[in-house]
Amino acid sequence: MPPIDQITAFASDQPILTVIIGVFALVLLVVAYFALRAVQRIAVRFFHSHVAPRPVEDILTIVAASIATGVSAQGMWRFSGDVLGFDGPLRLLLFAFIEVAVITSAVRARRNMRENFSAGIDGIAVWALTGLTAVLSSMDARSTAEAIFRLAAPLVAAWLWERGMAIERHRISGRSRINWRLTPERALVRIGLAEVSDRTASEVDAHRRLTRVALAAKRARALRESGASDRKMRSALTKLDRAMDRAVEHTGLAVDSVRQEALLSQIGALYNTSALIDLTPPVPWEPEPARPAVAAGPSSSRFGDEDDDDEVQVLDGPPPVVDTAQRAALMRAAREYWDKQIERKFVPRASDIAHETGVSLVTAREYRALWKLEPKAHALLEAAFHEHGIIDTGTFPAIETEQVLTVNGSSPGR
């Protein structure tokens, strides 16, 4: 008898029971409908809160890692039954304990990375447990190909997890894990095939030719001061003359004032290398006393008046101490004042720096002793010395007039 005829016969024989079964089936359908709606809402909510905000590569990483973990768990299922002899509920409860440990360690490592930017010991545990489950799964393989596959699946899952961690670490911290010392860019720069700055080829060539001239001049001067033989002097002067000829030919040194200044700056720096050992640079984080108040009197109209070594009368009482922030601000102000005066071709004295910026006279002297060795300031002092025989003592500033650049407050007409 067909099923429809059986149902019709049963309904005719048992009408009350048929009604009860129909009502019960209707209730089950209603319950199933609401259950499916609840599951759908939960799935949509989960998708919008956890899946939608993630990049596509993160979702694919989770899917691939889940598949690889499933392959590893299936291998452990066979291993627990064939090797360990587990069966029934015991096998079902214990076969995937390593996979659960791997997932737990991965979750802990991710939380640790978000808090401390490092996976820590849990990240190492993920790789150790993954390697363990890969080896155990492959031990029950029936062929070499199956063994290789079961070894590869957990390692693929661990690699995908590691890459996802690295991307999230970079996204959170804004920095990569390490900076390689050996890269193609650094190798090309090292062998001279690449340039670290944005200079053009002509600028690089001009800089190297000017540097050759400055080094040749330094060597010739050193030989002359050491009393070298005439043969060595002729050789050094020949090299200097050859380097100068090439610089004039290829860099436009004879007509380019910027490159002339660059050459003088290099020569000034090379000639005065020994002066670096006598410097006492200021300590930027060391507190210093505030600038003392000058007592009222006829000599107080100008700070330091004519000589930095003049004693300044101060008011009674200990000077206040300047904290680190104030000291840094004073140092920046002094540096700005110095750069502005050097651009005006004016080498200020220490008392001018102290008077204009508020730093102490001792600190101003230290700043001036350090800054006057810079190329632009040194070029001004060297020009005044070679042209007019004026020696910088730090007492008087350089003064620019309409015709003559003078240093230390004097000129040929004075």
C-alpha positions as CSV (number, residue, x, y, z in Angstrom):
1,M,0.0,0.0,0.0
2,P,1.4,3.4,-0.9
3,P,2.4,5.8,2.1
4,I,-0.5,8.2,1.3
5,D,-3.0,5.4,1.5
6,Q,-1.6,4.3,4.8
7,I,-1.8,7.9,6.2
8,T,-5.4,8.1,5.0
9,A,-6.4,4.8,6.5
10,F,-4.7,5.7,9.8
11,A,-6.5,9.1,9.9
12,S,-9.9,7.3,9.3
13,D,-9.2,4.7,12.0
14,Q,-7.7,7.1,14.6
15,P,-9.1,10.6,14.1
16,I,-8.4,11.9,17.6
17,L,-4.8,10.6,17.6
18,T,-4.4,12.1,14.1
19,V,-5.5,15.6,15.4
20,I,-3.1,15.3,18.3
21,I,-0.2,14.4,16.0
22,G,-1.1,17.3,13.7
23,V,-1.2,19.8,16.5
24,F,2.1,18.5,17.9
25,A,3.7,18.7,14.4
26,L,2.4,22.3,14.0
27,V,3.9,23.3,17.3
28,L,7.2,21.7,16.3
29,L,7.2,23.7,13.0
30,V,6.5,26.9,14.9
31,V,9.3,26.2,17.4
32,A,11.7,25.3,14.5
33,Y,10.8,28.5,12.7
34,F,11.5,30.7,15.7
35,A,14.7,28.7,16.4
36,L,15.9,29.2,12.9
37,R,15.1,33.0,13.1
38,A,17.1,33.2,16.4
39,V,20.0,31.3,14.8
40,Q,19.8,33.6,11.8
41,R,19.9,36.7,14.0
42,I,22.8,35.4,16.0
43,A,24.7,34.6,12.8
44,V,24.0,38.0,11.3
45,R,25.1,39.7,14.6
46,F,28.2,37.6,14.7
47,F,29.0,38.4,11.1
48,H,28.6,42.2,11.6
49,S,30.6,42.2,14.8
50,H,33.4,39.8,14.1
51,V,33.6,39.0,10.4
52,A,32.7,42.2,8.5
53,P,35.3,44.4,10.3
54,R,38.1,42.0,9.5
55,P,40.0,42.1,6.2
56,V,39.4,39.4,3.7
57,E,42.9,37.9,4.3
58,D,42.1,37.4,8.0
59,I,38.9,35.6,7.2
60,L,40.7,33.3,4.7
61,T,43.4,32.7,7.2
62,I,40.9,31.6,9.8
63,V,39.1,29.3,7.3
64,A,42.4,27.7,6.0
65,A,43.7,27.3,9.6
66,S,40.4,25.6,10.6
67,I,40.6,23.2,7.7
68,A,44.3,22.3,8.5
69,T,43.4,21.8,12.2
70,G,40.6,19.5,11.1
71,V,43.0,17.4,9.1
72,S,45.3,17.2,12.0
73,A,42.4,16.2,14.3
74,Q,41.4,13.5,11.9
75,G,44.9,12.1,12.0
76,M,44.9,12.2,15.8
77,W,41.5,10.3,15.7
78,R,43.1,7.5,13.8
79,F,46.2,7.6,16.0
80,S,44.2,7.3,19.2
81,G,42.3,4.4,17.9
82,D,45.0,2.4,16.0
83,V,48.0,3.1,18.3
84,L,46.5,4.0,21.7
85,G,43.6,1.6,21.5
86,F,41.0,4.1,22.5
87,D,37.4,3.3,21.6
88,G,33.9,4.7,22.1
89,P,33.4,7.7,24.3
90,L,37.0,7.6,25.6
91,R,38.3,8.1,22.0
92,L,35.8,10.9,21.4
93,L,36.9,12.8,24.5
94,L,40.6,12.4,24.2
95,F,41.6,12.3,20.6
96,A,41.9,16.1,20.0
97,F,43.5,17.3,23.3
98,I,46.6,18.6,21.5
99,E,44.5,20.6,19.0
100,V,42.5,22.1,21.9
101,A,45.8,23.0,23.6
102,V,47.1,24.6,20.3
103,I,43.9,26.7,20.0
104,T,44.1,27.8,23.7
105,S,47.8,28.8,23.3
106,A,47.0,30.7,20.1
107,V,44.2,32.7,21.9
108,R,46.5,33.5,24.8
109,A,49.3,34.5,22.5
110,R,47.0,36.9,20.6
111,R,45.8,38.5,23.8
112,N,49.4,38.9,25.0
113,M,50.3,40.4,21.7
114,R,47.5,43.0,21.9
115,E,48.6,44.0,25.4
116,N,52.4,43.7,25.2
117,F,53.1,43.6,21.4
118,S,54.6,40.1,21.8
119,A,53.2,36.6,21.7
120,G,55.6,35.5,24.5
121,I,55.9,31.9,25.7
122,D,52.4,31.1,24.3
123,G,53.6,31.8,20.8
124,I,56.4,29.3,21.3
125,A,53.9,26.8,22.7
126,V,51.8,27.1,19.5
127,W,54.7,26.0,17.3
128,A,55.8,23.2,19.8
129,L,52.4,21.7,20.1
130,T,51.8,22.0,16.4
131,G,55.0,20.1,15.6
132,L,54.0,17.5,18.2
133,T,50.6,16.8,16.7
134,A,52.1,16.8,13.2
135,V,54.6,14.1,14.1
136,L,52.0,12.0,16.0
137,S,49.5,12.2,13.1
138,S,52.1,11.1,10.5
139,M,53.2,8.1,12.6
140,D,50.0,6.3,11.8
141,A,50.1,7.1,8.0
142,R,49.8,4.2,5.5
143,S,52.2,5.7,3.0
144,T,54.9,8.3,2.6
145,A,52.7,10.7,0.8
146,E,50.1,10.5,3.6
147,A,52.8,11.1,6.2
148,I,54.1,14.2,4.4
149,F,50.5,15.5,4.1
150,R,49.8,15.0,7.8
151,L,53.1,16.7,8.7
152,A,52.3,19.6,6.5
153,A,48.7,20.3,7.5
154,P,49.4,21.5,11.1
155,L,52.5,23.4,10.1
156,V,50.4,25.3,7.5
157,A,47.9,26.2,10.2
158,A,50.7,27.5,12.5
159,W,52.2,29.5,9.6
160,L,48.9,31.2,8.8
161,W,48.4,32.0,12.5
162,E,51.9,33.5,12.7
163,R,51.4,35.7,9.6
164,G,48.0,36.9,10.9
165,M,49.7,37.8,14.2
166,A,52.5,39.7,12.4
167,I,50.0,41.7,10.4
168,E,47.9,42.6,13.4
169,R,51.1,43.4,15.4
170,H,52.1,45.9,12.7
171,R,48.6,47.3,12.6
172,I,48.5,47.9,16.3
173,S,52.0,49.1,17.0
174,G,52.7,50.8,13.7
175,R,56.1,49.1,13.4
176,S,57.5,45.9,12.1
177,R,59.0,43.2,14.3
178,I,62.7,43.7,13.2
179,N,64.7,45.8,10.8
180,W,67.0,43.7,8.7
181,R,70.6,45.0,8.5
182,L,71.3,43.3,5.2
183,T,68.8,44.4,2.5
184,P,69.2,45.0,-1.2
185,E,69.0,48.7,-0.7
186,R,71.8,48.7,1.9
187,A,73.9,46.4,-0.2
188,L,73.6,48.7,-3.3
189,V,74.5,51.7,-1.2
190,R,77.5,49.9,0.3
191,I,79.0,49.1,-3.1
192,G,78.3,52.6,-4.4
193,L,75.5,51.7,-6.9
194,A,72.8,53.6,-5.0
195,E,72.5,56.9,-3.2
196,V,71.0,57.3,0.3
197,S,69.7,60.8,-0.4
198,D,67.7,62.5,-3.1
199,R,70.7,64.1,-4.7
200,T,71.1,63.9,-8.5
201,A,74.1,62.3,-10.2
202,S,75.7,65.7,-11.0
203,E,75.3,66.8,-7.3
204,V,77.0,63.6,-6.1
205,D,79.8,64.0,-8.6
206,A,80.4,67.6,-7.6
207,H,80.5,66.8,-3.9
208,R,83.0,64.1,-4.5
209,R,85.3,66.3,-6.6
210,L,85.2,69.1,-4.0
211,T,86.0,66.6,-1.3
212,R,89.0,65.4,-3.3
213,V,90.3,69.0,-3.5
214,A,89.8,69.5,0.2
215,L,91.6,66.3,1.2
216,A,94.4,67.0,-1.2
217,A,94.8,70.5,0.3
218,K,94.9,69.0,3.8
219,R,97.5,66.5,2.8
220,A,99.7,69.1,1.2
221,R,99.4,71.4,4.2
222,A,100.3,68.5,6.6
223,L,103.4,67.7,4.6
224,R,104.5,71.3,4.6
225,E,104.1,71.6,8.3
226,S,105.9,68.4,9.0
227,G,108.9,69.5,6.8
228,A,108.5,66.9,4.1
229,S,111.0,66.6,1.3
230,D,110.7,68.5,-1.9
231,R,109.7,65.4,-3.8
232,K,106.8,64.7,-1.5
233,M,105.7,68.3,-1.6
234,R,105.8,68.4,-5.4
235,S,103.8,65.2,-5.6
236,A,101.2,66.5,-3.1
237,L,100.9,69.9,-4.9
238,T,100.6,68.1,-8.3
239,K,97.7,66.0,-6.9
240,L,96.1,69.1,-5.5
241,D,96.5,71.0,-8.8
242,R,95.0,68.1,-10.7
243,A,92.0,67.8,-8.3
244,M,91.5,71.5,-8.5
245,D,91.6,71.5,-12.4
246,R,89.0,68.7,-12.5
247,A,86.7,70.4,-10.0
248,V,86.8,73.7,-11.9
249,E,86.1,71.8,-15.2
250,H,83.3,69.6,-14.0
251,T,81.6,71.5,-11.1
252,G,81.8,75.1,-12.2
253,L,83.7,76.0,-9.1
254,A,85.1,79.2,-10.6
255,V,81.7,80.8,-11.0
256,D,79.4,78.9,-8.6
257,S,79.5,80.8,-5.2
258,V,77.5,78.0,-3.5
259,R,80.2,75.4,-4.3
260,Q,82.9,77.8,-3.5
261,E,81.4,78.1,0.0
262,A,81.0,74.4,0.3
263,L,84.7,73.9,-0.6
264,L,85.8,76.5,2.0
265,S,83.6,74.8,4.6
266,Q,85.1,71.4,4.0
267,I,88.6,72.8,4.1
268,G,87.9,74.8,7.3
269,A,86.5,71.6,8.9
270,L,89.5,69.5,7.8
271,Y,92.1,72.1,8.9
272,N,90.7,72.4,12.4
273,T,90.1,68.7,13.3
274,S,92.4,68.9,16.3
275,A,90.3,71.7,17.8
276,L,87.6,69.2,18.6
277,I,89.6,67.6,21.5
278,D,89.5,71.0,23.3
279,L,85.8,71.4,23.2
280,T,83.6,71.1,26.3
281,P,80.1,70.7,24.9
282,P,77.2,71.7,27.2
283,V,75.1,69.0,28.8
284,P,71.5,69.6,27.7
285,W,69.9,67.9,30.7
286,E,72.1,69.5,33.4
287,P,70.3,72.3,35.3
288,E,72.1,75.7,35.3
289,P,71.7,78.8,37.4
290,A,69.5,81.5,35.9
291,R,71.1,84.5,34.4
292,P,72.2,86.8,37.4
293,A,70.7,90.2,37.7
294,V,73.0,93.1,36.9
295,A,73.5,95.7,39.6
296,A,72.4,99.2,38.7
297,G,75.3,101.4,37.7
298,P,76.9,103.3,34.9
299,S,78.6,100.2,33.6
300,S,75.5,98.1,33.4
301,S,74.1,99.7,30.2
302,R,75.5,96.9,28.1
303,F,75.9,93.3,29.2
304,G,79.6,92.5,29.3
305,D,80.4,95.9,27.9
306,E,83.8,95.6,26.1
307,D,85.2,92.3,27.4
308,D,83.5,89.0,28.2
309,D,86.1,88.4,31.0
310,D,84.9,91.5,32.9
311,E,83.3,90.5,36.2
312,V,79.6,91.2,36.5
313,Q,78.2,92.4,39.8
314,V,75.3,90.3,40.9
315,L,72.7,90.8,43.6
316,D,73.1,89.0,46.9
317,G,71.6,85.5,47.4
318,P,71.9,82.2,45.6
319,P,70.9,82.2,41.9
320,P,67.7,80.3,41.0
321,V,68.1,76.9,39.3
322,V,66.8,76.5,35.8
323,D,65.1,73.1,35.1
324,T,65.6,70.9,32.1
325,A,62.7,72.3,30.1
326,Q,63.8,76.0,30.6
327,R,67.4,75.1,29.8
328,A,66.3,73.4,26.5
329,A,64.3,76.5,25.6
330,L,67.2,78.8,26.3
331,M,69.5,76.6,24.2
332,R,67.1,76.7,21.3
333,A,66.8,80.5,21.6
334,A,70.6,80.9,21.6
335,R,70.9,78.6,18.6
336,E,68.2,80.6,16.7
337,Y,70.0,83.9,17.5
338,W,73.3,82.5,16.4
339,D,72.0,81.2,13.1
340,K,70.3,84.5,12.4
341,Q,73.5,86.4,13.0
342,I,75.6,84.1,10.9
343,E,73.2,84.5,8.0
344,R,73.9,88.2,8.3
345,K,77.6,87.4,8.2
346,F,78.0,88.5,11.8
347,V,79.8,86.3,14.4
348,P,78.3,87.3,17.8
349,R,80.4,87.3,20.9
350,A,79.4,85.3,24.0
351,S,78.1,88.4,25.9
352,D,75.8,89.2,22.9
353,I,74.4,85.6,23.1
354,A,73.9,85.9,26.8
355,H,72.3,89.4,26.6
356,E,69.9,88.5,23.8
357,T,68.8,85.1,24.8
358,G,69.1,85.0,28.6
359,V,71.6,82.2,29.0
360,S,74.4,82.6,31.5
361,L,77.7,84.0,30.3
362,V,79.6,80.7,30.9
363,T,77.1,78.7,28.9
364,A,77.2,81.3,26.1
365,R,81.0,80.9,25.9
366,E,80.6,77.1,25.7
367,Y,78.0,77.5,22.9
368,R,80.2,79.9,21.0
369,A,83.3,77.7,21.3
370,L,81.4,74.9,19.8
371,W,79.4,76.7,17.1
372,K,82.2,78.8,15.7
373,L,83.8,75.6,14.3
374,E,80.8,75.1,12.0
375,P,81.5,75.7,8.3
376,K,79.7,79.0,7.9
377,A,81.1,80.7,11.0
378,H,84.5,79.2,10.5
379,A,84.6,80.5,6.9
380,L,83.8,84.0,8.2
381,L,86.6,83.8,10.8
382,E,89.1,82.4,8.4
383,A,88.3,85.0,5.8
384,A,88.9,87.8,8.3
385,F,92.1,86.2,9.4
386,H,93.5,85.7,5.9
387,E,92.4,89.0,4.5
388,H,93.0,91.4,7.4
389,G,95.0,89.4,10.0
390,I,92.2,89.6,12.6
391,I,92.4,86.9,15.2
392,D,89.2,85.8,16.8
393,T,89.4,86.0,20.6
394,G,85.8,85.7,21.4
395,T,85.8,89.2,22.9
396,F,84.3,91.2,20.1
397,P,81.9,90.2,17.3
398,A,82.3,90.3,13.6
399,I,80.9,93.4,12.0
400,E,79.7,93.7,8.4
401,T,80.0,97.1,6.9
402,E,79.3,98.3,3.5
403,Q,82.7,97.4,2.1
404,V,84.7,95.4,4.5
405,L,83.9,92.3,6.7
406,T,85.6,92.6,10.0
407,V,86.0,90.4,13.0
408,N,86.5,91.2,16.7
409,G,85.2,94.7,16.2
410,S,88.1,96.1,14.2
411,S,88.8,96.9,10.5
412,P,91.8,98.0,8.4
413,G,90.7,101.6,8.8
414,R,90.6,101.4,12.6
